[in-house]
Amino acid sequence: MPKITVLPDAREVPCEPSKTLLQALLQAGVPHIYVCGGQTRCTTCRVLVLEGLEHCLPKNEKERAITERLHFGPAVRLACQTQVNGDVKIRRLVLDDVDVAMASLQVVERVRAEVLAMRGTEDMVRIAGVLWEGLHDVGLPADYCSIDVIDEEHDTYRIYAAATAWLQKQYGKEPTCHDLLPGVNCYQTELPLSQVSDEERAADLLSSQSTEAERRTFLAFMEKCWQTGTQPGDKPPRCWV
């Protein structure tokens, strides 16, 4: 019988050929989020196949349609649809409420024009620098930092959400655009972030300039979080350099 090695749980689970990954994991008591009930609508059950991709049966029509639309790589599969005929090692990608929000179709499609279209370009680096301007003295809990670069869009917004939550505790209120983006004045800077439309935020970020130091800081931060990782402790570690 095929065996599933599941990370970050470090569990080994048997999987009958007739069952999907999701069914096998749930039957074995491994927690796995599937917001849409396994109906191929939300992608919150998605996993990264680290080993044994050749043992995954081809995507069915539903999985192929949604993963192509969202530009998922071949190693990212939906657990609710994927069956295997051999041993595989997978990593669960959606682990908590922050991940659920980041993985939803609404969020993924909303940020696509803002983020994915500019991936690898100078604009992407400039936007990243502005997003993190003023946060270099904050430090983030390491459990919000992905060790593997799985999904740049997902990881960036996950860390951004963590920073927002951390700052909310510090300010005692929802941080405003002014708190997170000092010096950016294309829209009302005192407006809470949740009330700023994505179009306004994207336009503002695109029109902003970040310094070379800010760009280097952001890239070093992301590299450390993604590639090396740190263990969470009693105090938020200083991820910035």
C-alpha positions in Angstrom: 0.0 0.0 0.0 1.4 3.5 -0.9 2.7 5.5 2.0 2.4 9.3 2.5 5.1 11.1 4.5 3.4 14.4 5.7 5.3 17.5 6.7 5.5 19.6 8.9 3.8 16.8 11.0 6.5 14.3 10.3 3.9 11.6 10.0 3.7 8.5 7.8 0.2 7.6 6.6 -0.9 4.6 4.5 -3.0 5.5 1.5 -5.3 3.0 -0.3 -5.1 3.5 -4.1 -8.9 4.2 -4.2 -8.6 7.1 -1.7 -7.5 10.7 -2.2 -4.7 12.2 -0.2 -7.2 14.2 1.8 -9.3 11.1 2.7 -6.2 9.2 3.7 -4.9 12.1 5.9 -8.2 12.6 7.6 -8.7 8.9 8.2 -5.3 8.8 9.9 -6.1 11.8 12.1 -3.8 14.3 10.4 -5.5 17.8 10.5 -6.0 19.1 7.1 -8.0 22.2 6.1 -10.6 21.9 3.3 -12.9 24.9 3.4 -15.0 24.0 0.4 -15.6 20.4 1.6 -13.4 18.9 -1.1 -15.4 20.3 -4.0 -12.4 21.8 -5.8 -13.4 25.4 -5.2 -11.1 26.9 -2.6 -7.6 25.3 -3.0 -7.1 25.3 0.8 -6.3 21.6 0.8 -3.3 22.2 -1.5 0.0 20.4 -0.8 3.5 20.6 -2.2 4.7 17.2 -3.4 8.4 17.1 -2.3 9.1 13.5 -3.4 7.2 11.0 -5.6 5.5 13.3 -8.0 5.6 10.5 -10.5 3.4 8.4 -8.3 0.6 11.0 -8.3 -2.1 10.2 -10.8 -2.7 12.9 -13.5 -4.9 15.8 -12.5 -8.6 15.4 -13.3 -10.5 18.0 -15.2 -11.6 20.0 -12.1 -8.1 20.1 -10.5 -6.4 20.9 -13.8 -8.8 23.8 -14.5 -8.3 25.5 -11.1 -4.6 25.0 -10.8 -4.0 26.3 -14.4 -6.1 29.3 -13.7 -4.1 30.1 -10.5 -0.7 29.2 -12.2 0.2 26.5 -9.6 3.4 24.6 -10.4 3.2 20.9 -11.2 4.3 19.9 -7.7 1.4 21.8 -6.1 -1.6 19.4 -5.9 -5.1 19.5 -4.4 -5.3 16.8 -1.7 -9.0 16.5 -2.2 -8.5 15.3 -5.8 -5.1 13.6 -5.9 -4.6 9.9 -5.8 -1.3 8.1 -5.7 0.0 4.7 -6.8 3.3 4.8 -4.8 5.1 6.5 -1.9 5.0 10.3 -1.8 6.3 13.0 0.6 4.2 16.1 0.8 4.0 19.4 2.8 0.7 20.8 3.9 0.6 24.4 2.7 -2.5 25.7 4.5 -2.0 25.4 8.3 -4.1 28.1 10.0 -6.6 30.9 9.6 -4.0 33.3 8.0 -3.3 30.6 5.4 -7.0 30.1 4.7 -7.4 33.8 3.9 -4.3 33.8 1.8 -5.2 30.6 -0.1 -8.8 31.6 -1.0 -9.6 32.2 -4.6 -10.8 35.7 -3.8 -7.5 36.8 -2.4 -5.4 35.0 -4.9 -7.2 36.5 -7.9 -7.3 39.9 -6.3 -3.6 40.3 -5.8 -2.6 38.6 -9.1 -2.3 41.8 -11.1 -0.5 43.6 -8.3 2.0 40.9 -7.4 2.4 38.1 -9.9 2.6 40.2 -13.0 5.5 42.1 -11.5 7.4 39.1 -10.1 11.1 39.3 -10.8 10.9 42.9 -12.0 12.2 46.1 -10.5 8.6 47.1 -9.7 8.2 44.0 -7.6 11.3 44.9 -5.6 10.2 48.5 -5.2 6.7 47.5 -4.0 8.3 45.0 -1.5 10.6 47.7 -0.2 7.7 50.1 0.4 5.5 47.4 2.0 8.2 46.8 4.6 9.4 50.4 5.1 9.4 51.2 8.7 9.3 47.6 9.9 13.0 46.9 10.1 12.9 47.3 13.9 9.9 45.1 14.5 11.1 41.5 13.9 8.6 38.8 13.2 7.8 35.5 14.8 9.6 32.8 12.9 6.5 30.6 12.6 5.2 33.1 10.0 8.2 32.7 7.8 8.3 29.9 5.3 11.5 27.9 5.1 10.8 26.8 1.5 10.0 29.2 -1.2 6.7 27.6 -2.2 4.5 30.4 -3.3 5.9 33.9 -3.4 2.5 35.5 -3.5 1.2 33.5 -0.6 4.3 33.8 1.6 4.6 37.6 1.1 1.0 38.2 2.1 1.3 35.8 5.0 4.2 37.6 6.4 2.5 41.0 5.7 -0.5 39.8 7.6 1.7 38.7 10.5 3.3 42.1 10.6 -0.1 43.8 10.6 -1.3 41.6 13.5 1.9 42.3 15.5 1.6 46.0 14.9 -2.0 46.0 15.9 -1.0 44.7 19.3 1.7 47.4 19.6 -0.7 50.3 18.6 -3.7 48.9 20.4 -5.7 49.4 17.2 -5.7 48.4 13.6 -2.6 50.0 12.1 -3.2 52.6 9.4 -1.4 53.1 6.1 0.6 55.9 7.8 1.8 53.4 10.4 3.0 50.9 7.9 3.9 53.1 5.0 5.4 56.4 6.4 5.9 59.0 3.7 3.4 57.6 1.3 0.6 60.2 0.7 -1.3 59.2 -2.4 -4.4 58.3 -0.3 -5.7 59.1 3.2 -2.8 57.8 5.3 -4.9 57.5 8.5 -7.4 55.2 6.9 -7.2 51.6 8.4 -5.7 49.2 5.9 -8.9 47.1 5.8 -10.7 50.1 4.4 -8.2 50.8 1.6 -9.1 49.2 -1.7 -6.6 47.0 -3.4 -6.7 49.4 -6.4 -5.7 52.4 -4.2 -3.0 50.4 -2.4 -1.5 49.1 -5.7 -1.6 52.5 -7.3 0.0 54.0 -4.2 2.8 51.4 -4.0 3.5 51.7 -7.7 3.9 55.4 -7.4 6.2 55.3 -4.4 10.0 55.1 -4.3 12.1 53.0 -2.0 15.7 53.5 -1.3 18.4 51.1 -2.2 18.9 50.3 1.5 15.2 49.5 1.8 15.4 47.1 -1.1 18.5 45.4 0.3 16.9 45.1 3.7 13.8 43.5 2.3 15.6 41.1 0.1 17.9 40.1 3.0 14.9 39.6 5.3 13.0 37.5 2.8 16.1 35.4 2.0 16.7 34.7 5.7 13.1 33.8 6.4 12.6 31.7 3.4 16.0 29.9 3.0 17.3 29.5 6.6 14.4 30.0 8.9 14.6 30.5 12.7 12.9 28.8 15.6 10.2 30.8 17.3 11.0 31.8 20.9 9.6 33.8 23.7 10.5 37.0 21.9 10.2 37.8 18.2 13.6 37.2 16.6 15.4 40.0 14.7 15.0 38.8 11.2 16.2 42.1 9.7 19.8 42.8 8.9 
